[in-house]
Amino acid sequence: MGIHYVFRRYSQPNMMIEIANSEIHIWTQSTDISSHQAMLLSSILSVEEESRAQQFHHIPAKQRFMMSRYYLRQIAALYLNKPPHAIKIAYSSHKKPFLCEENTDIQFNLSHSDQQIVFAFVQHHAVGIDIEKIKPIHCDKIVTRFFSQTEIADFIALPLDKKIAAFYCLWTRKEALLKAMGTGLHYPLDAFSVRPAPLHEAIYLANASWELIPLESDPGYTCSLATTLTAKKISYWTLTNNVPVLKKVYSMT
């Protein structure tokens, strides 16, 4: 996998960004909210999104939800060349969000954990992404209760000091795949197996071929992506003061 670094700041916040059929765009944002962003929230979020936000009693969870929708609209606006508040977002029967827009087949998914929010955008293909803050938990019980027999055997064979990293790798890969499928945890976690390592992996599930890809993330997090796209390039982006910045490009060839 070839890597080249690009730090490119775009001067116009409302410029349109194109995504090729063979590439994946990953956006990473912080849940920290500036006073300027706080003022913009009510003008950008939909009535439904504001209503859902009010259902959160835990303030950090409420902030993560609101900021994830704020950034989703800001980023989607760059692809669709529309104002953020005008972006139409709908939800599947299992609550997977999608763009309800004409003349586009851009697919996306998002995930947030602690202070990080991540988004994945592709053309014409299903995609799922999951990020998790690494915490010292009793992962053995979770693995033996919810994961497949193959995964349990692989996990048990690992040295003790490798188990936390392996658990979060397993979890984010499985979660990203279920999100890409649009089923969430309605599909049994023990009905399929993935590798407990940050490797590029191909898997066939639910009549489709999937690519499982480990993603770059900040220290203390694990992030994985699942997609039906055989990508040639992954580009990492961020919004800085609502201006898109292309940070890094990975060649998959």
Residue frames as qw, qx, qy, qz and C-alpha x, y, z in Angstrom:
[[0.000, 0.889, 0.458, 0.000, 0.00, 0.00, 0.00],
 [0.445, 0.294, -0.006, 0.846, 1.55, 3.26, -1.09],
 [0.248, -0.809, -0.417, 0.332, 1.21, 6.42, 0.98],
 [0.372, 0.318, 0.036, 0.871, 1.68, 10.03, 0.13],
 [0.207, -0.581, -0.503, 0.605, 1.02, 12.97, 2.37],
 [0.116, 0.523, 0.370, 0.759, -1.02, 15.94, 1.27],
 [0.157, -0.567, -0.503, 0.633, -1.83, 18.92, 3.43],
 [0.104, 0.299, 0.467, 0.826, -4.08, 20.97, 1.19],
 [0.063, 0.499, 0.544, -0.672, -6.31, 23.69, 2.54],
 [0.194, 0.544, 0.629, 0.521, -9.19, 24.80, 0.35],
 [0.115, 0.017, -0.153, 0.981, -9.83, 28.52, 0.44],
 [0.462, -0.185, -0.207, -0.843, -13.57, 28.42, -0.16],
 [0.351, -0.072, 0.806, -0.471, -15.68, 26.72, 2.53],
 [0.695, 0.367, 0.379, -0.488, -18.56, 26.14, 0.11],
 [0.309, 0.501, -0.672, -0.450, -16.52, 24.68, -2.75],
 [0.940, 0.061, 0.006, -0.336, -17.63, 21.35, -4.20],
 [0.260, -0.496, 0.826, 0.066, -15.55, 18.22, -3.60],
 [0.811, 0.248, -0.353, -0.395, -15.73, 15.27, -6.00],
 [0.587, -0.366, 0.715, -0.104, -15.25, 11.64, -5.05],
 [0.382, 0.368, -0.730, -0.431, -14.12, 9.14, -7.69],
 [0.879, -0.088, -0.239, -0.404, -15.86, 5.79, -8.12],
 [0.839, 0.096, -0.481, 0.234, -12.79, 3.93, -6.86],
 [0.277, 0.326, -0.510, 0.746, -11.98, 5.95, -3.74],
 [0.499, -0.644, -0.569, 0.112, -13.07, 6.29, -0.13],
 [0.061, 0.624, -0.194, 0.754, -13.13, 9.59, 1.73],
 [0.590, -0.455, -0.586, 0.319, -12.63, 9.45, 5.50],
 [0.053, -0.720, 0.069, -0.689, -13.38, 12.54, 7.58],
 [0.585, -0.312, -0.600, 0.448, -12.29, 12.87, 11.21],
 [0.118, -0.687, -0.021, -0.717, -13.64, 15.54, 13.54],
 [0.202, 0.003, -0.720, 0.663, -13.58, 16.36, 17.24],
 [0.249, -0.673, -0.691, -0.086, -16.70, 16.60, 19.38],
 [0.273, -0.405, -0.251, 0.836, -15.36, 19.84, 20.87],
 [0.186, 0.782, 0.534, 0.260, -17.73, 22.66, 20.04],
 [0.286, 0.051, -0.060, 0.955, -16.76, 26.28, 19.49],
 [0.164, 0.504, 0.437, -0.727, -19.02, 29.20, 20.35],
 [0.310, 0.358, -0.404, -0.783, -19.44, 29.88, 16.62],
 [0.279, -0.040, -0.917, -0.283, -20.53, 26.29, 15.96],
 [0.004, -0.377, -0.801, 0.464, -22.94, 26.41, 18.90],
 [0.273, 0.476, 0.116, -0.828, -24.62, 29.42, 17.32],
 [0.355, 0.291, -0.617, -0.639, -24.92, 27.61, 13.97],
 [0.106, 0.038, 0.990, -0.090, -26.42, 24.37, 15.28],
 [0.369, 0.491, 0.618, -0.491, -30.05, 25.48, 15.37],
 [0.431, 0.657, -0.147, -0.601, -29.81, 26.88, 11.84],
 [0.270, 0.435, -0.801, -0.312, -28.23, 23.74, 10.34],
 [0.113, 0.039, 0.979, -0.168, -29.81, 20.78, 12.17],
 [0.354, -0.333, -0.631, -0.604, -33.27, 19.63, 11.14],
 [0.578, -0.434, 0.140, -0.677, -36.25, 19.76, 13.47],
 [0.954, -0.125, -0.248, -0.110, -36.08, 15.98, 13.80],
 [0.672, 0.249, -0.455, 0.528, -32.38, 16.09, 14.70],
 [0.091, -0.450, 0.366, -0.809, -32.94, 18.75, 17.35],
 [0.788, -0.331, -0.016, -0.519, -35.81, 16.69, 18.75],
 [0.922, 0.008, -0.358, 0.145, -33.64, 13.58, 18.93],
 [0.388, 0.409, -0.459, 0.687, -30.89, 15.57, 20.63],
 [0.399, -0.486, 0.238, -0.740, -33.27, 16.61, 23.39],
 [0.919, -0.223, -0.216, -0.242, -33.87, 12.94, 24.23],
 [0.695, 0.193, -0.500, 0.479, -30.28, 12.56, 25.43],
 [0.536, -0.832, -0.114, -0.086, -29.99, 13.10, 29.18],
 [0.752, -0.359, 0.146, 0.533, -26.24, 12.56, 29.19],
 [0.129, 0.912, -0.072, -0.382, -24.69, 15.85, 28.07],
 [0.205, -0.508, 0.693, 0.469, -21.58, 14.39, 26.35],
 [0.402, 0.256, 0.854, 0.208, -23.78, 11.93, 24.40],
 [0.297, 0.843, 0.397, -0.208, -26.08, 14.77, 23.37],
 [0.010, -0.831, 0.319, 0.455, -23.10, 16.84, 22.24],
 [0.342, -0.221, 0.820, 0.401, -21.66, 13.92, 20.24],
 [0.412, 0.529, 0.738, 0.079, -24.97, 13.42, 18.46],
 [0.209, 0.919, 0.192, -0.275, -25.44, 17.10, 17.65],
 [0.106, -0.735, 0.492, 0.455, -21.88, 17.60, 16.46],
 [0.438, -0.009, 0.838, 0.325, -22.01, 14.43, 14.34],
 [0.385, 0.698, 0.601, 0.056, -25.10, 15.75, 12.54],
 [0.031, 0.923, -0.069, -0.377, -23.62, 19.22, 12.27],
 [0.215, -0.542, 0.666, 0.465, -20.47, 17.89, 10.59],
 [0.482, 0.271, 0.811, 0.189, -22.43, 15.42, 8.49],
 [0.344, 0.849, 0.388, -0.099, -24.40, 18.27, 6.97],
 [0.049, -0.869, 0.307, 0.385, -21.31, 20.44, 6.50],
 [0.345, -0.326, 0.789, 0.390, -19.44, 17.62, 4.75],
 [0.469, 0.449, 0.753, 0.107, -22.38, 16.40, 2.64],
 [0.245, 0.902, 0.159, -0.319, -22.89, 19.98, 1.46],
 [0.143, -0.664, 0.557, 0.478, -19.39, 19.87, -0.07],
 [0.322, 0.012, 0.889, 0.327, -20.34, 16.88, -2.22],
 [0.253, 0.620, 0.741, 0.050, -23.85, 18.00, -3.14],
 [0.183, 0.170, 0.167, 0.954, -23.16, 21.73, -3.56],
 [0.361, -0.682, -0.490, -0.406, -26.13, 22.61, -1.35],
 [0.221, -0.625, 0.371, -0.650, -26.49, 24.56, 1.90],
 [0.135, 0.134, -0.926, 0.326, -26.01, 22.28, 4.94],
 [0.397, 0.146, 0.576, -0.700, -29.51, 22.93, 6.28],
 [0.675, 0.354, -0.165, -0.626, -31.03, 21.87, 2.92],
 [0.232, 0.283, -0.924, -0.106, -29.47, 18.39, 2.91],
 [0.816, -0.170, -0.063, -0.549, -32.16, 15.71, 3.07],
 [0.096, 0.323, -0.919, 0.204, -31.27, 12.81, 5.36],
 [0.819, -0.191, -0.173, -0.512, -33.54, 9.80, 5.80],
 [0.312, -0.422, 0.812, -0.256, -33.25, 6.61, 7.86],
 [0.486, 0.046, -0.821, -0.297, -33.70, 2.94, 7.04],
 [0.759, -0.448, -0.328, -0.339, -35.88, 0.59, 9.09],
 [0.821, -0.302, -0.294, 0.386, -32.80, -0.17, 11.23],
 [0.261, -0.932, -0.056, 0.246, -31.97, 3.53, 11.67],
 [0.627, -0.092, 0.321, 0.703, -29.12, 3.67, 9.16],
 [0.167, 0.796, 0.081, -0.576, -28.93, 7.25, 7.81],
 [0.555, 0.199, 0.561, 0.581, -28.69, 7.91, 4.09],
 [0.032, 0.312, -0.143, -0.939, -28.83, 10.89, 1.75],
 [0.402, 0.579, 0.703, -0.090, -32.31, 11.33, 0.35],
 [0.065, 0.687, -0.196, -0.697, -31.17, 13.42, -2.60],
 [0.789, 0.570, 0.217, -0.075, -31.81, 13.26, -6.34],
 [0.601, 0.752, -0.223, 0.152, -29.01, 12.83, -8.88],
 [0.004, -0.678, 0.688, -0.259, -26.50, 11.35, -6.45],
 [0.926, -0.145, -0.340, -0.076, -25.50, 7.87, -5.34],
 [0.178, 0.536, -0.617, 0.548, -23.09, 8.95, -2.64],
 [0.788, -0.430, -0.437, -0.057, -23.25, 6.54, 0.27],
 [0.073, 0.612, -0.501, 0.608, -21.98, 7.37, 3.74],
 [0.738, -0.478, -0.474, 0.051, -21.76, 6.14, 7.29],
 [0.001, 0.719, -0.350, 0.600, -20.61, 7.68, 10.55],
 [0.764, -0.359, -0.495, 0.206, -19.50, 6.71, 14.02],
 [0.022, -0.760, 0.297, -0.578, -18.51, 8.52, 17.19],
 [0.808, -0.354, -0.410, 0.232, -16.82, 7.58, 20.43],
 [0.522, -0.509, -0.190, 0.657, -15.64, 9.77, 23.27],
 [0.006, -0.762, 0.025, 0.648, -14.19, 12.89, 21.54],
 [0.116, -0.269, 0.702, 0.649, -13.91, 11.55, 17.99],
 [0.685, 0.503, 0.340, -0.404, -16.38, 11.50, 15.10],
 [0.234, -0.271, 0.743, 0.565, -15.58, 9.72, 11.83],
 [0.670, 0.531, 0.180, -0.486, -17.38, 9.67, 8.48],
 [0.409, -0.121, 0.771, 0.473, -16.91, 7.49, 5.40],
 [0.545, 0.620, 0.080, -0.558, -18.15, 8.53, 1.93],
 [0.365, -0.112, 0.804, 0.456, -18.12, 6.43, -1.25],
 [0.487, 0.300, -0.277, -0.772, -19.87, 6.33, -4.62],
 [0.731, 0.152, -0.463, -0.477, -22.39, 3.59, -5.52],
 [0.605, 0.060, -0.776, 0.168, -21.34, 1.13, -2.78],
 [0.680, -0.675, -0.251, -0.138, -22.45, 0.19, 0.69],
 [0.400, 0.443, -0.498, 0.629, -20.16, 1.39, 3.46],
 [0.662, -0.704, -0.240, -0.097, -19.96, 1.14, 7.24],
 [0.370, 0.520, -0.467, 0.613, -17.51, 2.61, 9.72],
 [0.696, -0.667, -0.262, -0.049, -16.94, 2.17, 13.44],
 [0.305, 0.549, -0.478, 0.614, -14.61, 3.88, 15.90],
 [0.741, -0.585, -0.328, -0.026, -14.14, 2.95, 19.54],
 [0.110, -0.801, 0.455, -0.373, -12.21, 4.54, 22.37],
 [0.695, 0.095, -0.687, 0.190, -9.92, 1.89, 23.83],
 [0.490, -0.621, 0.290, -0.538, -10.74, 1.22, 27.48],
 [0.117, 0.281, -0.927, 0.217, -9.46, -1.42, 29.91],
 [0.754, -0.112, 0.060, -0.644, -12.50, -3.72, 29.98],
 [0.549, -0.168, 0.813, -0.096, -13.13, -7.42, 30.71],
 [0.499, 0.428, -0.417, -0.628, -13.23, -8.31, 27.06],
 [0.034, 0.137, -0.988, -0.061, -12.96, -12.10, 27.56],
 [0.317, 0.358, 0.767, -0.428, -16.57, -12.32, 28.75],
 [0.466, 0.610, 0.008, -0.641, -17.84, -10.25, 25.82],
 [0.284, 0.444, -0.748, -0.404, -15.93, -12.34, 23.28],
 [0.015, -0.001, 0.998, -0.061, -17.10, -15.70, 24.67],
 [0.338, 0.446, 0.642, -0.523, -20.70, -14.54, 24.94],
 [0.462, 0.713, 0.143, -0.507, -21.22, -12.77, 21.62],
 [0.231, 0.653, -0.576, -0.434, -18.53, -13.77, 19.10],
 [0.882, 0.244, -0.313, -0.254, -18.17, -16.81, 16.82],
 [0.925, -0.325, 0.155, 0.119, -16.39, -20.01, 17.84],
 [0.749, 0.402, -0.003, 0.527, -13.57, -19.24, 15.41],
 [0.056, 0.788, -0.152, 0.594, -13.09, -15.77, 16.89],
 [0.711, -0.651, 0.156, -0.213, -13.22, -17.15, 20.43],
 [0.945, -0.070, 0.086, 0.307, -10.52, -19.69, 19.63],
 [0.533, 0.571, -0.052, 0.622, -8.32, -17.05, 17.96],
 [0.225, -0.815, 0.130, -0.517, -8.81, -14.69, 20.90],
 [0.844, -0.522, 0.110, -0.052, -8.07, -17.27, 23.61],
 [0.893, 0.127, 0.025, 0.431, -4.80, -18.18, 21.86],
 [0.282, 0.795, -0.103, 0.526, -3.51, -14.61, 22.10],
 [0.464, -0.021, -0.520, 0.717, -1.05, -13.43, 24.77],
 [0.203, -0.717, -0.565, 0.355, -2.68, -11.42, 27.55],
 [0.175, -0.559, 0.031, 0.810, -1.04, -8.16, 26.48],
 [0.012, -0.015, 0.632, 0.774, -2.52, -8.47, 22.96],
 [0.038, 0.467, 0.883, -0.013, -6.12, -9.11, 23.94],
 [0.095, 0.698, 0.331, -0.628, -7.41, -5.56, 24.41],
 [0.121, 0.484, -0.443, -0.745, -6.17, -4.47, 20.97],
 [0.035, -0.057, -0.931, -0.358, -7.52, -7.68, 19.40],
 [0.103, 0.552, 0.768, -0.310, -10.93, -7.20, 21.02],
 [0.182, 0.708, 0.115, -0.672, -11.35, -3.67, 19.70],
 [0.084, 0.326, -0.699, -0.631, -10.16, -4.79, 16.29],
 [0.020, 0.270, 0.955, 0.119, -12.77, -7.58, 16.25],
 [0.103, 0.636, 0.607, -0.465, -15.51, -5.34, 17.55],
 [0.169, 0.641, -0.104, -0.741, -15.00, -2.43, 15.16],
 [0.071, 0.190, -0.807, -0.555, -14.66, -4.74, 12.13],
 [0.012, 0.383, 0.923, 0.012, -17.86, -6.59, 12.98],
 [0.090, 0.690, 0.434, -0.572, -19.73, -3.39, 13.83],
 [0.109, 0.505, -0.366, -0.774, -18.59, -1.67, 10.62],
 [0.053, -0.019, -0.902, -0.427, -19.75, -4.67, 8.58],
 [0.026, 0.542, 0.820, -0.182, -23.18, -4.80, 10.23],
 [0.093, 0.691, 0.167, -0.698, -23.58, -1.06, 9.71],
 [0.080, 0.332, -0.611, -0.714, -22.63, -1.39, 6.05],
 [0.048, -0.240, -0.943, -0.226, -25.22, -4.14, 5.65],
 [0.332, -0.336, -0.145, -0.870, -27.77, -1.87, 7.28],
 [0.679, -0.364, -0.621, -0.140, -28.79, -4.41, 9.91],
 [0.275, -0.672, 0.424, -0.541, -26.93, -3.17, 12.96],
 [0.147, -0.290, 0.892, -0.315, -26.96, -5.66, 15.83],
 [0.811, 0.139, 0.177, -0.539, -30.14, -7.26, 14.49],
 [0.814, 0.374, -0.444, -0.026, -27.75, -9.61, 12.64],
 [0.858, -0.507, 0.019, 0.080, -26.12, -12.06, 15.11],
 [0.031, -0.864, 0.501, 0.042, -22.51, -11.26, 15.93],
 [0.532, -0.351, 0.769, 0.049, -21.66, -14.96, 16.14],
 [0.798, 0.468, 0.347, -0.151, -23.00, -15.71, 12.63],
 [0.679, 0.677, -0.120, 0.258, -19.73, -14.70, 10.92],
 [0.750, -0.478, 0.041, 0.456, -16.04, -14.44, 11.70],
 [0.356, 0.896, -0.163, 0.207, -13.41, -11.74, 11.13],
 [0.735, 0.172, -0.385, 0.531, -9.71, -11.59, 11.93],
 [0.484, -0.830, -0.201, 0.189, -8.59, -10.14, 15.30],
 [0.556, -0.291, 0.205, 0.751, -5.87, -8.08, 13.63],
 [0.227, 0.791, 0.043, -0.567, -5.71, -4.75, 11.74],
 [0.343, -0.129, 0.752, 0.548, -5.41, -6.37, 8.31],
 [0.493, 0.278, -0.292, -0.771, -7.13, -5.84, 4.98],
 [0.310, 0.041, 0.943, -0.112, -9.60, -8.73, 4.81],
 [0.451, 0.013, -0.492, -0.745, -12.18, -9.96, 2.30],
 [0.268, 0.117, 0.871, -0.395, -15.36, -11.66, 3.53],
 [0.309, -0.201, -0.652, -0.663, -18.49, -12.96, 1.83],
 [0.032, 0.291, 0.772, -0.564, -21.67, -12.37, 3.82],
 [0.362, 0.603, 0.466, -0.537, -25.37, -11.87, 3.07],
 [0.669, 0.559, 0.448, 0.199, -24.87, -12.54, -0.66],
 [0.254, 0.954, -0.107, 0.120, -22.21, -9.83, -1.03],
 [0.785, 0.093, -0.209, 0.576, -18.42, -9.55, -1.05],
 [0.282, -0.956, -0.056, -0.049, -17.04, -7.15, 1.54],
 [0.569, 0.425, -0.357, 0.607, -13.70, -5.47, 2.12],
 [0.585, -0.778, -0.195, 0.122, -12.69, -4.92, 5.75],
 [0.513, 0.572, -0.161, 0.620, -10.11, -2.17, 6.07],
 [0.528, -0.564, -0.333, 0.540, -8.29, -0.92, 9.19],
 [0.200, 0.877, 0.150, 0.411, -8.28, 2.88, 9.28],
 [0.407, 0.209, -0.365, 0.811, -5.82, 5.35, 10.70],
 [0.409, -0.804, -0.360, -0.238, -7.06, 6.92, 13.93],
 [0.103, -0.791, 0.376, -0.471, -5.81, 9.00, 16.83],
 [0.298, 0.207, -0.853, 0.374, -3.87, 7.22, 19.61],
 [0.243, 0.051, 0.705, -0.664, -6.23, 5.48, 22.01],
 [0.695, 0.347, 0.162, -0.609, -8.84, 4.65, 19.34],
 [0.356, -0.027, 0.869, 0.343, -9.50, 1.78, 16.95],
 [0.505, 0.523, 0.047, -0.684, -11.32, 2.41, 13.68],
 [0.369, 0.008, 0.870, 0.327, -12.44, 0.00, 10.95],
 [0.472, 0.402, -0.137, -0.772, -14.35, 0.22, 7.67],
 [0.488, 0.167, 0.850, 0.105, -16.42, -2.24, 5.65],
 [0.414, 0.567, -0.110, -0.703, -17.51, -1.72, 2.05],
 [0.830, 0.328, 0.450, 0.033, -18.48, -3.57, -1.12],
 [0.418, 0.888, -0.186, -0.039, -16.09, -1.28, -3.00],
 [0.857, -0.073, 0.081, 0.503, -12.67, -2.54, -4.03],
 [0.012, -0.986, -0.004, 0.166, -11.02, 0.80, -3.46],
 [0.741, 0.423, -0.073, 0.517, -7.90, 2.09, -5.17],
 [0.252, 0.385, -0.265, 0.847, -7.43, 5.07, -2.87],
 [0.418, -0.719, -0.530, 0.167, -8.37, 6.27, 0.62],
 [0.208, 0.535, -0.080, 0.815, -8.24, 10.00, 1.31],
 [0.411, -0.520, -0.587, 0.465, -8.26, 11.43, 4.84],
 [0.038, 0.610, 0.196, 0.767, -9.96, 14.79, 5.35],
 [0.272, -0.501, -0.601, 0.559, -10.95, 17.15, 8.11],
 [0.034, 0.849, 0.304, 0.432, -12.89, 20.39, 8.43],
 [0.467, -0.269, -0.300, 0.787, -10.96, 23.22, 10.04],
 [0.110, 0.439, 0.167, -0.876, -13.12, 26.29, 10.67],
 [0.658, 0.535, 0.418, -0.325, -15.55, 24.75, 8.15],
 [0.397, 0.723, -0.465, -0.321, -12.82, 24.67, 5.49],
 [0.997, 0.038, 0.063, -0.015, -12.02, 21.19, 4.05],
 [0.070, -0.765, 0.635, 0.085, -8.42, 20.06, 4.47],
 [0.946, 0.212, -0.243, -0.040, -7.07, 17.03, 2.61],
 [0.491, -0.753, 0.435, -0.042, -4.52, 15.54, 5.02],
 [0.319, -0.398, 0.843, 0.169, -3.32, 12.27, 3.57],
 [0.792, 0.342, -0.210, -0.461, -3.87, 9.89, 0.66],
 [0.540, -0.295, 0.787, 0.033, -3.31, 6.12, 0.73],
 [0.560, 0.365, -0.557, -0.492, -2.94, 4.18, -2.50],
 [0.829, -0.156, 0.437, -0.313, -4.43, 0.69, -2.21],
 [0.882, 0.451, -0.139, -0.024, -2.37, -0.72, -5.09]]
